[in-house]
Amino acid sequence: MSLEIKLNDGARPPKRGSELAAGYDLYANETKIIEPSERALICTGIQMAIPAGYYGRIASRSGLASKFGIDVGAGVIDADYRSKIKILLCNNGKEPFFAKKGERIAQIILEKIIYPPLVIVEELSTTKRGVGGFGSTGLD
């Protein structure tokens, strides 16, 4: 299996930070300021051909999240998507965030996916939890 990458406009290729890193760092290919409580699409300048049977999950970088309150607002790249990858960054911090060209802004993790057949039923099978929602399993 390989991950095909097309670089556009001087973009940087994804890179893992260490040998056992789960994700490939993604880099901004433009500079933008994201004000507090705002969000912005940041272009990476790359395109990918993700192998069939996988999808790319765009995830926040822990350093940006913990230091600046920067999170990824969306993040599924399907195997048949071929356009430029853009990252939706959300500034949950109290200061403007400068997403600078060439800096790591997110990561992509390739995850295996299955496509089970959908079956429409009148009732679902029962479980001990049942229809309990958030918090229904307690705080044990």
N, C-alpha and C positions, 0 to 999 in steps of 0.2 A: 504494500500500500504506500502511496506517496501523496503528498499534498502539493498540488501545482500552484505556483504563485506568479502573478504577472505584476511587475512594478511599473508604475506610471509616474510621470512628472517628478523624478528624483526621489521617490518614496523609499523608505527603508524596509527591508524584508523583516518578517516576524522572526523573533529569536527567543530561544529558551534561556532563562537566566542561570540555570544550572543543569547538570546532566539528568537529574531526576525531577526537574520542574514539570508539573502537569500542563501548564499553559505556555503558549508562545506570546511574548510581549508584542503589542501592537503600538505603532508610533504615529503621532500626529504628523500630517503632511501640510499643515497650515497652522497659523497662530490665531487664537481667538481668546477673548476674555469672557468668562462666564461669571455673571454677577451672583451674589447670594440669592438663593431660592429660585434661580433660573436654570435653564438647561440649554444645551447647544449640540448640534450635530458636528462632529469633527471628522473630516475626511482623512483616511489613512493613505490614500493614493495607491492602494493595492487591490487586486482582484484575486479570488481563490477558486479552485476547483476542488471542492471537498469530496472525498471518495463516497460512492454510493454505500448506504448502510450506516453513515455517520452524519452528524451535524456539528456545526461549530457553535459553542456556547460562549458568548462574549461576557466576560466577568470583570469586575472591578479589580484594580490593583490594591492590595492591602495597605501599602504605604500611602497612596493618595486618599484612601478612605479614612484611615486613622489620623493622618496629619492635617488634611484639608477638608474632609467631609465630601469627597468627590466619589460618586457612585455611577455605575452604568445603569441607564434607565430602560434599556431593552437589549435583547441579545440572543437571537437565534439566527444562524446563517444556514440555510438549507443547502443540500448537496447540489441542487439544480440552479442555485443563485450564481450569477456571473458578473454582476455589476460591481462597482467600487464599494469597498467596505467603509461604512461610516459608523462612528461610535456616538451614541447619545449619552453625553455626560451631564449629570445633575449635580449642581453645587448646593449641598446641604450645609455648607459652612457659613461662617459669618463674614468672610472676606472675599473679595473678587478672586477668582482663580485664573491664572494665565496658562492656557494650554499652548505650549510653544512647539513650533515645528521641530521635529526630530526627537521629541521627548516621548517616553513611554506613557500611554494614557489608559490602556486596558490590556486584557489578555484574551486569547482565544483558546478554548479547551475543546479538543475533538472528542465527542462522545458517541458511542455506538447507540443505534436506535433500532427499535423493532416496530413493525407495523402489524399488530394483531388485527384480525377481521373484527368489524363492529357487528354486534348482535343487538337488535332492538328487542327488549323484553317488557312484559307488563309489570314485573316486580324484580328487584335485585335480591341476590342471596343475602341472608342475614349474617351478622357478626355480633360478637359480644358488645362491641362499642355501639353498634346500631347507627342511628342518625345523629349522634352527638356531634356537635360542632366544635369550634375553638374552645380549648380549655376543658373539654369533656373527659380527658383522661386523667385529670388531676395534676397535682404538683409533686407527686411522690419523689 
